[in-house]
Amino acid sequence: MDKKIIFFTGSSSGIGWELLKKLLQEKHFLILPIRNYQQKEHLKELVKIYKDNIEVIEMDLGNLNSLTNQNIWHRIKQYPRIDILINNAGIYTHTKHLQNGIELQWLVNYIAPAYLSLQLVDLLSKSNSPLVLFVSSRMHYMAKINFEDLQYSKHYSGQLAYANSKFAITSFSLYFAERFKNIRSNSCHPGVYSTGITRDLPFLIKFLWNTFIAGPKGGSEVLYQLLFNPEFNQQTGKYFDKLKISQAHKDCYNKEIQQKLLDFLEQATGIFI
Ligand SMILES: NC(=O)c1ccc[n+]([C@@H]2O[C@H](COP(=O)([O-])OP(=O)(O)OC[C@H]3O[C@@H](n4cnc5c(N)ncnc54)[C@H](OP(=O)(O)O)[C@@H]3O)[C@@H](O)[C@H]2O)c1
């Protein structure tokens, strides 16, 4: 198998952690944006074993100063190319957190992966077969975005904020595929698993979820198949429900809504689109 250079978010836990171990066994080179790396003993152990195949980049995707840090980007841009970008990091939170004046689920689940993808276009374009995979969720169908109040100043529902952010990244994935035709871009719902995503849920729901729902291996296998199975290597601009091509929320394809979401991204990060 070709050895790929893979930029991979959300590899320190859950679905991403399982996928990381598999990708390292196959000797790909992994660039890993990680927050609070020094506190992640399990990851440090893996880095010791695979030190020639990993570069850890200290980056907090929920903080614009970190996400757009020019020193970090200078270092990333030294790579000769990037073959695969896996936008897997995500959060689900019940309580409202603001960072840089922006609701946190917007930042981690939409603004960060969209910003990373745009910043990496040049490096992806140097690959023979570039691919971006955005990990979304079936919950994006529940989105109801109020563009007049993106920061939920009147009312906050963590579930709605999660759904909205996953709608936004699904819609962005479609935009990205159309705008950069040389780079394949797909989004997916990986399935439902017991992972760190439940950490902010009320105790009882978390307990039931972690008791009755399987661990994340199935999710990592879905991502692995979408990335490497030749059956999918012509697909772009698609939303997958696990391994099945599906119709995303119909408004994800709406150009006006896509533009409003791009305006939001541009206002937040200053990136020129
Ligand atoms: N589990 C499910 O049932 C399910 C269903 C549908 C979709 N998904 C999606 O699948 C993806 C993976 O989630 P998971 O279930 O594996 O959850 P998880 O175990 O909580 O993993 C989330 C990953 O994202 C990283 N992350 C979160 N906030 C970050 C930040 N500010 N900066 C850098 N990294 C950050 C986490 O890093 P830390 O270790 O530092 O927290 C972790 O590596 C997410 O996009 C999620 O929305 C999951």
PDBQT file of the ligand as one rigid body, heavy atoms in Angstrom, charges set to zero:
ROOT
HETATM    1  N1  LIG A 301     -19.409   8.695  18.963  1.00  0.00    +0.000 N 
HETATM    2  C1  LIG A 301     -20.518   8.821  18.240  1.00  0.00    +0.000 C 
HETATM    3  O1  LIG A 301     -21.556   8.170  18.484  1.00  0.00    +0.000 OA
HETATM    4  C2  LIG A 301     -20.533   9.779  17.069  1.00  0.00    +0.000 A 
HETATM    5  C3  LIG A 301     -21.689   9.827  16.266  1.00  0.00    +0.000 A 
HETATM    6  C4  LIG A 301     -21.704  10.700  15.183  1.00  0.00    +0.000 A 
HETATM    7  C5  LIG A 301     -20.595  11.486  14.919  1.00  0.00    +0.000 A 
HETATM    8  N2  LIG A 301     -19.489  11.428  15.733  1.00  0.00    +0.000 N 
HETATM    9  C6  LIG A 301     -18.352  12.279  15.409  1.00  0.00    +0.000 C 
HETATM   10  O2  LIG A 301     -17.174  11.484  15.365  1.00  0.00    +0.000 OA
HETATM   11  C7  LIG A 301     -16.032  12.309  15.621  1.00  0.00    +0.000 C 
HETATM   12  C8  LIG A 301     -15.124  11.632  16.634  1.00  0.00    +0.000 C 
HETATM   13  O3  LIG A 301     -15.774  11.669  17.894  1.00  0.00    +0.000 OA
HETATM   14  P1  LIG A 301     -15.666  10.514  18.990  1.00  0.00    +0.000 P 
HETATM   15  O4  LIG A 301     -17.021   9.942  19.141  1.00  0.00    +0.000 OA
HETATM   16  O5  LIG A 301     -14.523   9.625  18.731  1.00  0.00    +0.000 OA
HETATM   17  O6  LIG A 301     -15.423  11.437  20.290  1.00  0.00    +0.000 OA
HETATM   18  P2  LIG A 301     -14.173  11.639  21.274  1.00  0.00    +0.000 P 
HETATM   19  O7  LIG A 301     -13.745  10.340  21.837  1.00  0.00    +0.000 OA
HETATM   20  O8  LIG A 301     -14.607  12.697  22.226  1.00  0.00    +0.000 OA
HETATM   21  O9  LIG A 301     -13.031  12.206  20.316  1.00  0.00    +0.000 OA
HETATM   22  C9  LIG A 301     -13.042  13.534  19.896  1.00  0.00    +0.000 C 
HETATM   23  C10 LIG A 301     -11.664  13.940  19.458  1.00  0.00    +0.000 C 
HETATM   24  O10 LIG A 301     -11.702  15.352  19.097  1.00  0.00    +0.000 OA
HETATM   25  C11 LIG A 301     -10.669  16.018  19.787  1.00  0.00    +0.000 C 
HETATM   26  N3  LIG A 301     -11.002  17.417  20.097  1.00  0.00    +0.000 N 
HETATM   27  C12 LIG A 301     -12.120  17.897  20.701  1.00  0.00    +0.000 A 
HETATM   28  N4  LIG A 301     -11.997  19.218  20.923  1.00  0.00    +0.000 NA
HETATM   29  C13 LIG A 301     -10.769  19.576  20.463  1.00  0.00    +0.000 A 
HETATM   30  C14 LIG A 301     -10.055  20.788  20.439  1.00  0.00    +0.000 A 
HETATM   31  N5  LIG A 301     -10.570  21.920  20.933  1.00  0.00    +0.000 N 
HETATM   32  N6  LIG A 301      -8.814  20.803  19.886  1.00  0.00    +0.000 NA
HETATM   33  C15 LIG A 301      -8.255  19.672  19.405  1.00  0.00    +0.000 A 
HETATM   34  N7  LIG A 301      -8.892  18.472  19.407  1.00  0.00    +0.000 NA
HETATM   35  C16 LIG A 301     -10.122  18.427  19.938  1.00  0.00    +0.000 A 
HETATM   36  C17 LIG A 301     -10.542  15.244  21.095  1.00  0.00    +0.000 C 
HETATM   37  O11 LIG A 301      -9.319  15.595  21.713  1.00  0.00    +0.000 OA
HETATM   38  P3  LIG A 301      -9.150  15.500  23.329  1.00  0.00    +0.000 P 
HETATM   39  O12 LIG A 301      -8.672  14.109  23.572  1.00  0.00    +0.000 OA
HETATM   40  O13 LIG A 301      -8.126  16.558  23.623  1.00  0.00    +0.000 OA
HETATM   41  O14 LIG A 301     -10.490  15.786  23.940  1.00  0.00    +0.000 OA
HETATM   42  C18 LIG A 301     -10.625  13.820  20.584  1.00  0.00    +0.000 C 
HETATM   43  O15 LIG A 301      -9.400  13.387  20.052  1.00  0.00    +0.000 OA
HETATM   44  C19 LIG A 301     -16.583  13.660  16.086  1.00  0.00    +0.000 C 
HETATM   45  O16 LIG A 301     -16.536  14.586  15.025  1.00  0.00    +0.000 OA
HETATM   46  C20 LIG A 301     -18.024  13.349  16.454  1.00  0.00    +0.000 C 
HETATM   47  O17 LIG A 301     -18.863  14.472  16.351  1.00  0.00    +0.000 OA
HETATM   48  C21 LIG A 301     -19.433  10.585  16.802  1.00  0.00    +0.000 A 
ENDROOT
TORSDOF 0
